[in-house]
Amino acid sequence: MPVPDPSASDDRAAAAAVELVEEVEADGTVLRVVSRAEMRTRRLRHRCTYIAVVDNAGQLVVHQRAAWKDVWPSRWDLAFGGVVGVGEPWDLAARRELAEEAGIDAPLELLGAGPVAYDDAEVHVVGQAYLAHHDGPFTFPDGEVVASDRVPLADLDAWLTAHQTCPDAVTLVAPHLRRLGGHG
């Protein structure tokens, strides 16, 4: 794997900070538009997509986030995805994020009944989870992913206990994956 260019990381972080996002209520009602930097600083609720990718062998594609990410840097994640743009429909945001982060285009299935609020000490989000089936190759074109692996769905819980992960995806995506893997 190539050595990351620190100046490129700084550029990506700076570009992300000025992105515009919607501050929303727990039900998804838009309150106002703010910068991503303000959203993170003030921990404002916003919309996020989560796309779990499972290959034809029943393995989940997991990935490690870049150290420059503005929330949960260097942690492992169960789902690709991210902040939904202003006025962007859920499914288009999910497809965009999947292309940007994993370098793939794949049909998406909804996981769960609809957007769900998630809150912790780091973030307040309204998240929509999706499932994509794809065998790769995965190219990680936007530099947000620094490592990846595949985990059999039956081994997900053991993998989770052995890795520092993003808690939002564990809460919003893992229960659906357990059902897919025959656990729960």
MISE-59893 format. One record per residue (C-alpha): x, y negated, z; residue in three letters. Coordinates in Angstrom, 2 decimals, always signed. Example, Ala and Ser with C-alpha at 12.3 -4.5 7.8 and 13.67 -1.06 7.14 Angstrom:
<pts>
<pt><u>+12.30</u><v>+4.50</v><w>+7.80</w><code>ala</code></pt>
<pt><u>+13.67</u><v>+1.06</v><w>+7.14</w><code>ser</code></pt>
</pts>
This chain:
<pts>
<pt><u>+0.00</u><v>+0.00</v><w>+0.00</w><code>met</code></pt>
<pt><u>+1.42</u><v>-3.45</v><w>-0.90</w><code>pro</code></pt>
<pt><u>+2.50</u><v>-5.80</v><w>+1.87</w><code>val</code></pt>
<pt><u>-0.17</u><v>-8.50</v><w>+2.37</w><code>pro</code></pt>
<pt><u>+0.79</u><v>-12.07</v><w>+1.49</w><code>asp</code></pt>
<pt><u>+0.17</u><v>-14.17</v><w>+4.65</w><code>pro</code></pt>
<pt><u>-0.47</u><v>-17.35</v><w>+2.65</w><code>ser</code></pt>
<pt><u>-3.16</u><v>-15.56</v><w>+0.63</w><code>ala</code></pt>
<pt><u>-4.80</u><v>-14.52</v><w>+3.90</w><code>ser</code></pt>
<pt><u>-4.77</u><v>-18.13</v><w>+5.10</w><code>asp</code></pt>
<pt><u>-6.36</u><v>-19.23</v><w>+1.81</w><code>asp</code></pt>
<pt><u>-9.11</u><v>-16.61</v><w>+2.08</w><code>arg</code></pt>
<pt><u>-9.86</u><v>-17.53</v><w>+5.70</w><code>ala</code></pt>
<pt><u>-10.02</u><v>-21.24</v><w>+4.82</w><code>ala</code></pt>
<pt><u>-12.31</u><v>-20.58</v><w>+1.87</w><code>ala</code></pt>
<pt><u>-14.63</u><v>-18.48</v><w>+4.03</w><code>ala</code></pt>
<pt><u>-14.81</u><v>-21.21</v><w>+6.69</w><code>ala</code></pt>
<pt><u>-16.41</u><v>-23.69</v><w>+4.29</w><code>val</code></pt>
<pt><u>-18.99</u><v>-21.28</v><w>+2.83</w><code>glu</code></pt>
<pt><u>-22.56</u><v>-22.37</v><w>+3.49</w><code>leu</code></pt>
<pt><u>-24.87</u><v>-20.00</v><w>+5.36</w><code>val</code></pt>
<pt><u>-28.38</u><v>-20.11</v><w>+6.76</w><code>glu</code></pt>
<pt><u>-28.95</u><v>-20.33</v><w>+10.47</w><code>glu</code></pt>
<pt><u>-32.04</u><v>-18.18</v><w>+11.07</w><code>val</code></pt>
<pt><u>-34.49</u><v>-17.16</v><w>+13.79</w><code>glu</code></pt>
<pt><u>-34.55</u><v>-13.52</v><w>+14.96</w><code>ala</code></pt>
<pt><u>-37.36</u><v>-12.89</v><w>+12.44</w><code>asp</code></pt>
<pt><u>-35.22</u><v>-14.31</v><w>+9.59</w><code>gly</code></pt>
<pt><u>-36.96</u><v>-17.69</v><w>+9.33</w><code>thr</code></pt>
<pt><u>-34.42</u><v>-20.22</v><w>+8.04</w><code>val</code></pt>
<pt><u>-33.73</u><v>-23.10</v><w>+10.42</w><code>leu</code></pt>
<pt><u>-31.01</u><v>-24.96</v><w>+8.52</w><code>arg</code></pt>
<pt><u>-27.88</u><v>-24.59</v><w>+6.42</w><code>val</code></pt>
<pt><u>-24.48</u><v>-24.79</v><w>+8.14</w><code>val</code></pt>
<pt><u>-20.86</u><v>-24.00</v><w>+7.31</w><code>ser</code></pt>
<pt><u>-19.59</u><v>-20.55</v><w>+8.15</w><code>arg</code></pt>
<pt><u>-17.08</u><v>-22.20</v><w>+10.50</w><code>ala</code></pt>
<pt><u>-19.90</u><v>-23.88</v><w>+12.46</w><code>glu</code></pt>
<pt><u>-21.87</u><v>-20.63</v><w>+12.47</w><code>met</code></pt>
<pt><u>-18.90</u><v>-18.77</v><w>+13.99</w><code>arg</code></pt>
<pt><u>-17.91</u><v>-21.54</v><w>+16.42</w><code>thr</code></pt>
<pt><u>-21.43</u><v>-21.96</v><w>+17.77</w><code>arg</code></pt>
<pt><u>-22.34</u><v>-18.27</v><w>+17.37</w><code>arg</code></pt>
<pt><u>-25.43</u><v>-19.08</v><w>+15.32</w><code>leu</code></pt>
<pt><u>-27.77</u><v>-16.36</v><w>+14.09</w><code>arg</code></pt>
<pt><u>-27.37</u><v>-15.64</v><w>+10.37</w><code>his</code></pt>
<pt><u>-28.19</u><v>-12.93</v><w>+7.86</w><code>arg</code></pt>
<pt><u>-25.80</u><v>-10.04</v><w>+7.11</w><code>cys</code></pt>
<pt><u>-25.86</u><v>-6.97</v><w>+4.92</w><code>thr</code></pt>
<pt><u>-24.45</u><v>-3.55</v><w>+5.85</w><code>tyr</code></pt>
<pt><u>-23.79</u><v>-0.96</v><w>+3.14</w><code>ile</code></pt>
<pt><u>-22.75</u><v>+2.54</v><w>+4.21</w><code>ala</code></pt>
<pt><u>-21.10</u><v>+4.46</v><w>+1.38</w><code>val</code></pt>
<pt><u>-21.30</u><v>+8.25</v><w>+1.45</w><code>val</code></pt>
<pt><u>-19.58</u><v>+10.42</v><w>-1.15</w><code>asp</code></pt>
<pt><u>-20.99</u><v>+13.57</v><w>-2.73</w><code>asn</code></pt>
<pt><u>-19.17</u><v>+15.71</v><w>-0.15</w><code>ala</code></pt>
<pt><u>-21.16</u><v>+14.06</v><w>+2.66</w><code>gly</code></pt>
<pt><u>-18.29</u><v>+11.90</v><w>+3.89</w><code>gln</code></pt>
<pt><u>-18.67</u><v>+8.30</v><w>+5.01</w><code>leu</code></pt>
<pt><u>-16.19</u><v>+5.82</v><w>+3.54</w><code>val</code></pt>
<pt><u>-14.84</u><v>+3.84</v><w>+6.51</w><code>val</code></pt>
<pt><u>-12.45</u><v>+0.94</v><w>+6.29</w><code>his</code></pt>
<pt><u>-10.21</u><v>-1.26</v><w>+8.37</w><code>gln</code></pt>
<pt><u>-10.85</u><v>-4.99</v><w>+8.21</w><code>arg</code></pt>
<pt><u>-8.05</u><v>-7.45</v><w>+7.43</w><code>ala</code></pt>
<pt><u>-6.36</u><v>-9.26</v><w>+10.31</w><code>ala</code></pt>
<pt><u>-7.47</u><v>-12.64</v><w>+8.93</w><code>trp</code></pt>
<pt><u>-11.20</u><v>-11.89</v><w>+9.24</w><code>lys</code></pt>
<pt><u>-13.09</u><v>-14.42</v><w>+11.38</w><code>asp</code></pt>
<pt><u>-14.85</u><v>-11.78</v><w>+13.47</w><code>val</code></pt>
<pt><u>-13.52</u><v>-8.37</v><w>+14.57</w><code>trp</code></pt>
<pt><u>-10.19</u><v>-8.63</v><w>+12.74</w><code>pro</code></pt>
<pt><u>-8.33</u><v>-5.35</v><w>+12.17</w><code>ser</code></pt>
<pt><u>-11.22</u><v>-3.22</v><w>+13.45</w><code>arg</code></pt>
<pt><u>-12.60</u><v>-0.24</v><w>+11.60</w><code>trp</code></pt>
<pt><u>-16.03</u><v>-0.57</v><w>+10.02</w><code>asp</code></pt>
<pt><u>-18.72</u><v>+1.91</v><w>+9.02</w><code>leu</code></pt>
<pt><u>-20.24</u><v>-0.36</v><w>+6.40</w><code>ala</code></pt>
<pt><u>-19.18</u><v>-2.77</v><w>+3.72</w><code>phe</code></pt>
<pt><u>-21.10</u><v>-6.01</v><w>+3.64</w><code>gly</code></pt>
<pt><u>-21.18</u><v>-9.43</v><w>+5.13</w><code>gly</code></pt>
<pt><u>-22.83</u><v>-12.79</v><w>+5.40</w><code>val</code></pt>
<pt><u>-25.75</u><v>-13.45</v><w>+3.04</w><code>val</code></pt>
<pt><u>-25.48</u><v>-16.66</v><w>+1.02</w><code>gly</code></pt>
<pt><u>-27.96</u><v>-19.52</v><w>+1.15</w><code>val</code></pt>
<pt><u>-31.17</u><v>-18.44</v><w>-0.59</w><code>gly</code></pt>
<pt><u>-29.63</u><v>-15.12</v><w>-1.64</w><code>glu</code></pt>
<pt><u>-32.00</u><v>-12.13</v><w>-1.67</w><code>pro</code></pt>
<pt><u>-30.97</u><v>-9.20</v><w>+0.56</w><code>trp</code></pt>
<pt><u>-30.43</u><v>-6.68</v><w>-2.24</w><code>asp</code></pt>
<pt><u>-28.37</u><v>-9.06</v><w>-4.37</w><code>leu</code></pt>
<pt><u>-26.20</u><v>-9.94</v><w>-1.36</w><code>ala</code></pt>
<pt><u>-25.65</u><v>-6.24</v><w>-0.66</w><code>ala</code></pt>
<pt><u>-24.66</u><v>-5.51</v><w>-4.27</w><code>arg</code></pt>
<pt><u>-22.34</u><v>-8.56</v><w>-4.32</w><code>arg</code></pt>
<pt><u>-20.66</u><v>-7.55</v><w>-1.06</w><code>glu</code></pt>
<pt><u>-20.22</u><v>-3.95</v><w>-2.24</w><code>leu</code></pt>
<pt><u>-18.54</u><v>-5.15</v><w>-5.43</w><code>ala</code></pt>
<pt><u>-16.35</u><v>-7.68</v><w>-3.61</w><code>glu</code></pt>
<pt><u>-15.23</u><v>-5.42</v><w>-0.77</w><code>glu</code></pt>
<pt><u>-15.20</u><v>-1.92</v><w>-2.31</w><code>ala</code></pt>
<pt><u>-14.98</u><v>-2.66</v><w>-6.03</w><code>gly</code></pt>
<pt><u>-18.01</u><v>-0.54</v><w>-6.89</w><code>ile</code></pt>
<pt><u>-21.54</u><v>-0.88</v><w>-8.20</w><code>asp</code></pt>
<pt><u>-24.01</u><v>+1.72</v><w>-6.97</w><code>ala</code></pt>
<pt><u>-27.76</u><v>+2.07</v><w>-6.47</w><code>pro</code></pt>
<pt><u>-28.80</u><v>+1.10</v><w>-2.95</w><code>leu</code></pt>
<pt><u>-31.36</u><v>+2.68</v><w>-0.61</w><code>glu</code></pt>
<pt><u>-32.73</u><v>+0.83</v><w>+2.40</w><code>leu</code></pt>
<pt><u>-31.80</u><v>+2.27</v><w>+5.77</w><code>leu</code></pt>
<pt><u>-34.58</u><v>+1.61</v><w>+8.24</w><code>gly</code></pt>
<pt><u>-37.79</u><v>-0.33</v><w>+7.95</w><code>ala</code></pt>
<pt><u>-36.33</u><v>-3.77</v><w>+7.33</w><code>gly</code></pt>
<pt><u>-34.07</u><v>-6.47</v><w>+8.71</w><code>pro</code></pt>
<pt><u>-33.22</u><v>-6.07</v><w>+12.41</w><code>val</code></pt>
<pt><u>-31.82</u><v>-8.61</v><w>+14.88</w><code>ala</code></pt>
<pt><u>-28.50</u><v>-7.76</v><w>+16.55</w><code>tyr</code></pt>
<pt><u>-26.90</u><v>-9.80</v><w>+19.33</w><code>asp</code></pt>
<pt><u>-23.70</u><v>-9.44</v><w>+21.32</w><code>asp</code></pt>
<pt><u>-20.97</u><v>-11.68</v><w>+22.76</w><code>ala</code></pt>
<pt><u>-19.47</u><v>-12.26</v><w>+19.29</w><code>glu</code></pt>
<pt><u>-22.38</u><v>-12.57</v><w>+16.88</w><code>val</code></pt>
<pt><u>-26.10</u><v>-13.13</v><w>+16.45</w><code>his</code></pt>
<pt><u>-27.32</u><v>-11.64</v><w>+13.18</w><code>val</code></pt>
<pt><u>-30.36</u><v>-10.44</v><w>+11.35</w><code>val</code></pt>
<pt><u>-29.04</u><v>-7.44</v><w>+9.46</w><code>gly</code></pt>
<pt><u>-30.32</u><v>-5.28</v><w>+6.65</w><code>gln</code></pt>
<pt><u>-28.70</u><v>-1.86</v><w>+6.24</w><code>ala</code></pt>
<pt><u>-28.35</u><v>+0.05</v><w>+2.98</w><code>tyr</code></pt>
<pt><u>-26.93</u><v>+3.36</v><w>+1.81</w><code>leu</code></pt>
<pt><u>-24.97</u><v>+3.91</v><w>-1.41</w><code>ala</code></pt>
<pt><u>-23.68</u><v>+7.20</v><w>-2.77</w><code>his</code></pt>
<pt><u>-20.37</u><v>+6.88</v><w>-4.59</w><code>his</code></pt>
<pt><u>-17.19</u><v>+8.94</v><w>-4.95</w><code>asp</code></pt>
<pt><u>-14.91</u><v>+6.04</v><w>-5.89</w><code>gly</code></pt>
<pt><u>-12.39</u><v>+5.05</v><w>-6.82</w><code>pro</code></pt>
<pt><u>-12.55</u><v>+2.12</v><w>-4.40</w><code>phe</code></pt>
<pt><u>-10.37</u><v>-0.87</v><w>-5.19</w><code>thr</code></pt>
<pt><u>-11.01</u><v>-3.39</v><w>-2.33</w><code>phe</code></pt>
<pt><u>-10.55</u><v>-6.40</v><w>-4.63</w><code>pro</code></pt>
<pt><u>-11.18</u><v>-9.26</v><w>-2.20</w><code>asp</code></pt>
<pt><u>-8.47</u><v>-8.30</v><w>+0.30</w><code>gly</code></pt>
<pt><u>-10.86</u><v>-7.88</v><w>+3.24</w><code>glu</code></pt>
<pt><u>-10.04</u><v>-4.17</v><w>+3.51</w><code>val</code></pt>
<pt><u>-6.51</u><v>-3.07</v><w>+4.46</w><code>val</code></pt>
<pt><u>-7.06</u><v>+0.69</v><w>+4.89</w><code>ala</code></pt>
<pt><u>-9.77</u><v>+3.25</v><w>+4.24</w><code>ser</code></pt>
<pt><u>-10.59</u><v>+6.82</v><w>+5.10</w><code>asp</code></pt>
<pt><u>-13.44</u><v>+9.29</v><w>+4.74</w><code>arg</code></pt>
<pt><u>-15.20</u><v>+10.86</v><w>+7.68</w><code>val</code></pt>
<pt><u>-17.57</u><v>+13.83</v><w>+7.42</w><code>pro</code></pt>
<pt><u>-20.95</u><v>+12.69</v><w>+8.76</w><code>leu</code></pt>
<pt><u>-20.92</u><v>+15.62</v><w>+11.18</w><code>ala</code></pt>
<pt><u>-17.70</u><v>+14.19</v><w>+12.71</w><code>asp</code></pt>
<pt><u>-18.90</u><v>+10.58</v><w>+12.98</w><code>leu</code></pt>
<pt><u>-19.35</u><v>+10.47</v><w>+16.76</w><code>asp</code></pt>
<pt><u>-15.88</u><v>+11.89</v><w>+17.40</w><code>ala</code></pt>
<pt><u>-14.39</u><v>+9.41</v><w>+14.92</w><code>trp</code></pt>
<pt><u>-16.19</u><v>+6.52</v><w>+16.64</w><code>leu</code></pt>
<pt><u>-14.73</u><v>+7.41</v><w>+20.03</w><code>thr</code></pt>
<pt><u>-11.20</u><v>+7.44</v><w>+18.56</w><code>ala</code></pt>
<pt><u>-11.35</u><v>+4.07</v><w>+16.75</w><code>his</code></pt>
<pt><u>-11.94</u><v>+0.45</v><w>+17.66</w><code>gln</code></pt>
<pt><u>-14.94</u><v>-0.42</v><w>+15.51</w><code>thr</code></pt>
<pt><u>-17.33</u><v>-3.23</v><w>+14.64</w><code>cys</code></pt>
<pt><u>-20.20</u><v>-2.89</v><w>+17.12</w><code>pro</code></pt>
<pt><u>-22.86</u><v>-4.36</v><w>+14.84</w><code>asp</code></pt>
<pt><u>-22.45</u><v>-1.60</v><w>+12.25</w><code>ala</code></pt>
<pt><u>-22.33</u><v>+1.04</v><w>+14.99</w><code>val</code></pt>
<pt><u>-25.68</u><v>-0.23</v><w>+16.29</w><code>thr</code></pt>
<pt><u>-27.39</u><v>-0.95</v><w>+12.96</w><code>leu</code></pt>
<pt><u>-25.99</u><v>+1.81</v><w>+10.72</w><code>val</code></pt>
<pt><u>-24.70</u><v>+4.75</v><w>+12.78</w><code>ala</code></pt>
<pt><u>-28.16</u><v>+5.99</v><w>+13.92</w><code>pro</code></pt>
<pt><u>-29.22</u><v>+6.37</v><w>+10.27</w><code>his</code></pt>
<pt><u>-25.98</u><v>+8.15</v><w>+9.40</w><code>leu</code></pt>
<pt><u>-26.46</u><v>+10.57</v><w>+12.30</w><code>arg</code></pt>
<pt><u>-29.84</u><v>+11.52</v><w>+10.84</w><code>arg</code></pt>
<pt><u>-28.25</u><v>+12.03</v><w>+7.40</w><code>leu</code></pt>
<pt><u>-25.61</u><v>+14.26</v><w>+9.00</w><code>gly</code></pt>
<pt><u>-28.23</u><v>+16.28</v><w>+10.86</w><code>gly</code></pt>
<pt><u>-27.60</u><v>+14.72</v><w>+14.31</w><code>his</code></pt>
<pt><u>-30.57</u><v>+12.85</v><w>+15.68</w><code>gly</code></pt>
</pts>
